[in-house]
Amino acid sequence: MDWSIMMENYPNGLDTRYDRFLQTKIGAGLNGTPVTTLSMLARLGLDPWQVARDLSAMSKETAWAKLEKVMISFADLTHSAKSRQNIVTGLIASLH
């Protein structure tokens, strides 16, 4: 297999800079299934790698506020506000 062609066709799929952010387990869904940042973003119809890139380019404060809004919009997680804020803080730290 020619990996250079794959890299051209799927530039986001092989980008490992954001693995820690994307693979972090952020909770369990309502059905008990583990939810990662990647699965949450994908289920919201967002490109996880693009979101990671965008957040890492923002100030910590702006990125934190944007990611918290995304988490609030994901109805399959039921976190207290304090728990969600702690998760967002850890995720943003993994990007900056």
Secondary structure, DSSP 8 states (H G I E B T S, - for coil): --HHHHHHH-TTTT--TTHHHHH-EEEE-TTS-EEEHHHHHHHTT--HHHHHHHHHHS-HHHHHHHHHHHHHH-TT----HHHHHHHHHHHHHHH-
